[in-house]
Amino acid sequence: MDEQGIALLCDARGRVQTVIHDSLGLGARLAPGASLLQLADAVDAEKARNFLAMLQSRQAAFDWEITVDLGGRLEPLHFAGGRIEGGYLVIVARTRDELGGLGEELLRINNEQMNSLRAAVKELSLHVRRGGSADDAMFDELSRVNNELANLQREMAKANIELARLNEQKNQLLGMAAHDLRNPLGVIMSYAKFLDRIAGVKLDDQERQFLAQIARSSQFMLRLLEDLLDVSQIESGKLQLALAPLDLAATVAGNVELNRLLAGAKNIAIELQRPAAPLWVEADATKIEQVLNNLISNAVKYSPPGTTVGVTLDADAGEVTVRVRDQGQGIPAAELSRLFLPFSKTSVKSTGGEKSTGLGLAITRRIVEGHGGRIGVESCVGEGSCFSFALPRRAPPETSGVT
């Protein structure tokens, strides 16, 4: 198999019965009777238990990102599983695409093995009819394995269909809930601002603080709902990108100017270093603005007053790279692998009491990867962090026939 992953059968309690395929080197930790939960790193132990609980209660769980120790390196892996006859089939892979590919490859191999066994059983049957001698035990075993493989194929196909259905239902519910809650929250925010403007002079300090808290909480909840809508679109495969030639250098410069107001309120400077010439990429301008806003605002959010956030651009023949470096607290090494996972937060606290939905970096990663790019982070506790993303470079519009 080309896909990097592991496939195994476990019982209702999550105890391993058989490792079907292993190209990640995890099989040595999963002897028969071992718990599936021991794959998860300590930071995601609770998430692994929730994955198993959903598998038991709903008979299927799709695309859970759980951090696993791969040879001393923490890495988020994608987990999926479904009920089959006699237990549960669990598939783990590095990416969502490899997760689906591994399932398809298992089905393909199963089909090939089943066809070979059927041919062998048929040959033995003919041999017996011709009066030849056959090992009855071998004949019975081949027939049994053939039947088991056929049953496993049917159960895997049913599990894949059920996993896809449940995942689609989850995304639909997430999108509907976020969409339906957005309007009432907007009304609450508007009324809070109206009351503050009209009746503010008649209110005492505590009452004005109550109104301000209503407005702040509503704004945060509205931002969370917007993020949930983004996540539901991305997870359902409906991330739509309006790709067009984009001067990334000019886009970054404009975004830095917008964020300087936010940074100035915390006495934080933003310095930009960029080439004078345009740096062209093929991108969705709105989505790239979302990526830049998230990375730069995060740098400001976690930086102390009096420091500087540095934004740099550089390019080679193949790609354009943007780096956002802060002088903040830095992120512990053990927590770096969780940064781009949905709802995952680190132990680092914002310096101005700003709240986080825990979705921004996960959305940012998906947007960058949707553009065929890559994203990463380097950090050292006490020295700050540097987030970077790179997009494929393209020729200037005037030399590629674009007007």
C-alpha positions in Angstrom: 0.0 0.0 0.0 1.1 3.5 -0.7 -0.9 5.1 2.1 0.8 5.5 5.4 -1.4 4.1 8.1 -2.5 1.3 10.3 -5.7 -0.8 10.1 -6.8 -3.1 12.9 -9.7 -5.0 14.4 -10.6 -4.5 18.1 -13.4 -5.6 20.4 -16.1 -3.5 22.0 -13.8 -2.4 24.8 -11.1 -1.2 22.4 -8.8 -4.2 22.9 -6.8 -5.1 19.8 -7.6 -8.4 18.1 -5.7 -8.3 14.9 -3.5 -5.7 13.1 -4.5 -6.0 9.4 -2.0 -3.4 8.0 0.7 -1.3 9.5 3.1 1.1 7.7 3.5 3.5 10.6 5.4 1.1 12.8 2.7 1.2 15.5 1.9 -2.5 15.4 4.6 -3.4 17.9 2.7 -1.4 20.5 -0.6 -3.2 19.7 -0.2 -6.9 20.6 -3.5 -8.8 20.8 -5.3 -7.7 24.0 -3.6 -4.3 24.1 -5.8 -1.2 24.4 -6.3 1.0 21.4 -6.2 4.0 23.7 -2.4 3.5 24.3 -1.7 4.9 20.9 -2.8 8.4 22.0 -0.3 10.8 23.5 -1.1 11.8 27.1 -2.3 15.3 25.9 -5.0 13.6 23.8 -5.9 10.7 26.1 -9.4 12.1 26.8 -10.0 12.7 23.1 -9.0 9.0 22.4 -11.5 7.9 25.1 -14.2 10.0 23.5 -13.4 8.5 20.1 -13.8 5.0 21.5 -17.0 6.0 23.3 -18.5 7.4 20.0 -17.5 4.2 18.3 -19.3 2.2 20.9 -22.5 4.3 21.1 -22.9 5.3 17.4 -21.2 2.3 15.8 -19.1 4.7 13.8 -16.7 7.6 14.3 -15.1 9.6 11.4 -12.0 11.7 11.1 -10.9 12.3 14.6 -7.5 14.0 14.9 -5.6 12.5 17.8 -1.9 13.1 18.6 0.3 10.0 18.6 3.9 9.5 19.5 5.7 8.4 16.3 9.2 7.4 17.2 9.6 10.2 19.8 7.9 12.8 17.6 4.3 13.9 18.3 2.1 14.0 15.2 -1.6 14.4 14.8 -3.1 11.4 13.0 -6.6 10.9 11.6 -8.7 8.1 13.2 -11.9 6.5 11.8 -13.8 3.4 12.7 -17.0 1.4 12.2 -18.8 -1.6 13.6 -18.3 -4.9 11.7 -19.2 -8.4 12.5 -17.3 -9.5 15.6 -15.9 -6.1 16.7 -14.8 -2.8 15.2 -12.5 -1.9 12.3 -10.3 1.1 13.1 -8.2 2.9 10.5 -5.5 5.5 11.3 -3.6 7.6 8.8 -1.5 10.8 8.5 -4.0 12.7 6.4 -7.7 12.6 5.7 -7.0 11.7 2.0 -4.7 8.8 3.2 -7.5 7.7 5.6 -9.9 7.3 2.7 -7.2 5.8 0.5 -6.3 3.2 3.1 -9.9 2.1 3.4 -10.2 1.8 -0.4 -6.9 -0.1 -0.6 -8.1 -2.6 2.1 -11.2 -3.2 0.1 -9.2 -3.7 -3.1 -6.8 -6.1 -1.4 -9.8 -7.9 0.1 -11.3 -8.3 -3.3 -8.1 -9.6 -4.8 -7.6 -12.1 -1.9 -11.2 -13.2 -2.1 -11.0 -13.8 -5.8 -7.8 -15.8 -5.4 -9.4 -17.9 -2.7 -12.5 -18.5 -4.7 -10.3 -19.7 -7.6 -8.4 -22.0 -5.2 -11.7 -23.4 -3.8 -13.0 -23.9 -7.3 -9.9 -25.7 -8.4 -10.0 -28.0 -5.3 -13.6 -28.8 -6.0 -12.9 -29.8 -9.6 -9.9 -31.8 -8.4 -12.2 -33.8 -6.0 -14.8 -34.3 -8.7 -12.1 -35.7 -11.0 -11.3 -38.3 -8.3 -8.1 -36.8 -7.1 -7.2 -36.6 -3.4 -7.5 -33.3 -1.5 -6.7 -32.4 2.0 -10.2 -32.0 3.5 -8.9 -29.8 6.3 -7.3 -27.4 3.9 -10.4 -27.4 1.7 -12.6 -26.5 4.7 -10.1 -23.8 5.9 -10.0 -22.2 2.5 -13.8 -22.1 2.4 -14.0 -20.7 5.9 -11.5 -17.9 5.1 -13.2 -17.2 1.9 -16.5 -16.7 3.7 -14.9 -14.5 6.3 -13.3 -12.3 3.8 -16.6 -11.9 1.9 -18.3 -11.0 5.2 -15.5 -8.5 6.1 -15.8 -6.9 2.7 -19.5 -6.4 3.1 -19.1 -5.0 6.6 -16.3 -2.6 5.6 -18.4 -1.3 2.7 -21.4 -0.8 5.1 -19.1 0.9 7.6 -17.6 3.3 5.0 -21.1 4.3 3.9 -22.2 4.8 7.5 -19.1 6.8 8.3 -19.7 9.1 5.3 -23.4 9.5 6.2 -22.6 10.4 9.9 -19.9 12.8 8.9 -22.2 14.6 6.5 -25.0 14.8 9.1 -22.5 16.3 11.6 -21.4 18.9 9.1 -25.0 19.8 8.2 -26.0 20.1 11.8 -22.9 22.2 12.6 -23.6 24.5 9.7 -27.3 24.8 10.4 -26.8 25.5 14.1 -24.1 28.2 13.5 -26.2 29.8 10.7 -29.5 29.9 12.8 -27.7 31.3 15.9 -25.9 34.1 14.0 -28.9 36.4 13.5 -30.2 36.3 17.1 -26.6 37.1 18.3 -26.4 40.0 15.9 -29.6 41.4 17.3 -28.3 41.1 20.9 -25.1 43.0 19.9 -27.1 45.7 18.2 -29.4 46.3 21.1 -26.5 46.3 23.5 -24.8 49.1 21.5 -28.1 50.9 21.1 -28.8 50.9 24.8 -25.2 52.1 25.6 -25.6 55.0 23.1 -29.1 56.1 24.1 -29.3 55.3 27.8 -25.6 55.2 28.7 -25.6 58.6 30.4 -28.5 57.4 32.7 -26.7 54.2 33.8 -24.3 53.9 36.7 -20.8 52.4 36.2 -21.9 48.8 37.0 -24.8 48.9 34.6 -22.5 50.2 31.8 -20.1 47.4 32.6 -23.0 44.9 32.2 -23.8 46.3 28.8 -20.2 46.2 27.8 -19.9 42.6 28.9 -23.0 41.7 26.9 -21.5 43.3 23.8 -18.1 41.6 24.3 -19.6 38.1 24.9 -21.9 38.4 21.9 -19.0 39.5 19.7 -17.0 36.5 20.8 -19.9 34.1 20.3 -20.5 35.6 16.8 -16.8 35.0 16.0 -17.1 31.4 17.2 -20.1 30.8 15.0 -18.4 32.3 12.0 -15.5 29.9 12.7 -17.9 27.0 13.0 -19.4 27.8 9.7 -16.0 27.8 8.1 -15.1 24.5 9.8 -18.4 22.9 8.6 -17.7 24.0 5.0 -14.2 22.7 5.1 -15.0 19.4 6.7 -17.8 18.7 4.2 -15.4 19.3 1.3 -17.1 22.6 0.3 -14.2 24.9 0.7 -14.7 27.1 -2.3 -11.7 29.1 -3.5 -12.1 31.9 -6.0 -8.6 31.6 -7.4 -7.1 34.5 -9.3 -3.6 36.1 -9.7 -2.7 37.8 -6.4 0.2 40.0 -5.5 0.9 38.5 -2.1 3.4 41.3 -1.2 0.8 44.0 -1.7 -1.8 41.9 0.1 0.4 41.4 3.1 1.3 45.1 3.2 -2.3 46.1 3.3 -3.2 43.6 6.0 -0.3 44.8 8.1 -1.7 48.4 8.0 -5.1 47.2 9.1 -3.6 45.3 12.0 -1.4 48.2 13.2 -4.4 49.8 14.8 -5.1 46.7 16.9 -1.4 46.4 17.8 -1.1 50.1 18.6 -3.8 49.7 21.3 -1.4 47.3 23.1 1.6 49.5 22.4 3.0 46.8 20.0 4.8 47.7 16.8 4.4 45.8 13.5 7.4 45.9 11.2 7.2 44.7 7.6 10.0 43.6 5.4 9.1 42.8 1.8 10.6 43.0 -1.7 9.7 46.1 -3.7 8.6 43.9 -6.7 5.3 42.1 -6.7 5.2 38.4 -5.6 2.5 36.6 -7.6 0.5 33.6 -6.4 -2.8 32.0 -7.6 -5.1 32.5 -4.6 -8.4 33.5 -3.2 -7.8 37.0 -1.9 -10.5 36.9 0.8 -9.3 33.6 2.2 -5.6 34.7 2.2 -6.7 37.9 4.1 -8.3 35.5 6.6 -5.0 33.6 7.0 -3.0 36.9 7.5 -5.5 38.3 10.0 -5.4 35.2 12.0 -1.6 34.9 12.2 -0.9 38.6 12.7 -3.7 39.1 15.3 -2.5 36.0 17.2 1.0 37.4 17.3 -0.4 40.7 18.8 -2.7 38.7 21.1 0.1 36.8 22.7 2.8 39.5 22.8 3.4 41.8 25.8 3.3 45.6 25.4 6.4 47.3 24.1 7.4 44.5 21.8 7.6 44.1 18.0 5.8 41.7 15.6 7.9 41.2 12.5 6.3 40.2 9.2 8.6 39.2 6.4 8.2 37.9 2.8 10.7 36.1 0.7 10.5 34.0 -2.4 12.4 31.5 -4.5 11.6 30.1 -8.0 8.9 27.8 -6.6 7.1 29.5 -3.8 6.4 32.6 -1.7 6.8 32.4 2.1 5.3 34.7 4.7 6.6 34.7 8.2 5.1 36.3 11.3 7.4 36.4 14.3 6.6 37.7 17.8 8.5 38.4 20.9 6.0 36.7 23.2 6.1 33.9 25.7 6.8 31.0 23.3 5.0 27.7 23.1 6.2 24.5 24.9 7.5 22.0 22.5 5.1 19.3 23.7 2.2 21.5 22.7 3.3 22.5 19.1 1.8 19.4 17.5 -1.7 20.4 18.7 -1.7 24.0 17.4 -3.4 23.3 14.1 -6.1 21.0 15.5 -9.7 22.2 15.9 -10.6 23.4 19.5 -7.0 22.8 20.6 -5.5 25.4 22.9 -2.1 25.7 24.5 -1.1 26.7 28.0 0.0 30.1 26.8 -2.4 32.9 27.8 -3.1 36.1 25.9 -1.5 39.2 27.3 -4.6 41.4 27.2 -7.3 39.0 28.2 -8.4 38.3 24.6 -10.4 35.1 24.1 -9.8 32.4 21.5 -12.2 30.1 19.8 -9.6 27.4 19.3 -10.5 27.2 15.6 -8.5 29.9 13.9 -5.3 28.0 13.3 -7.1 24.9 12.2 -9.1 26.9 9.6 -5.9 28.7 8.6 -4.1 25.4 8.0 -7.0 24.1 5.8 -7.1 27.3 3.8 -3.3 27.2 3.1 -3.4 23.5 2.2 -6.4 24.1 0.0 -4.2 26.4 -2.0 -1.6 23.7 -2.4 0.6 25.4 0.2 2.1 24.5 3.6 2.1 26.0 7.1 4.4 25.6 10.0 5.6 27.0 13.4 8.8 27.4 15.3 8.8 28.4 18.9 11.0 28.6 22.0 9.7 29.3 25.5 10.7 32.8 26.6 11.8 33.8 23.1 8.6 33.9 21.0 7.1 32.1 18.0 7.4 32.3 14.3 4.4 31.1 12.2 5.0 30.8 8.4 3.1 29.7 5.4 4.2 29.2 1.8 2.2 29.3 -1.4 3.2 28.1 -4.9 4.6 31.0 -6.9 3.2 31.9 -10.4 4.3 34.0 -13.3 3.2 37.6 -13.4 -0.2 38.0 -15.1 1.2 40.0 -18.1 3.5 37.0 -19.0 0.9 34.3 -18.6 -1.9 35.7 -20.8 -3.9 37.1 -17.9 -5.2 40.6 -18.4 
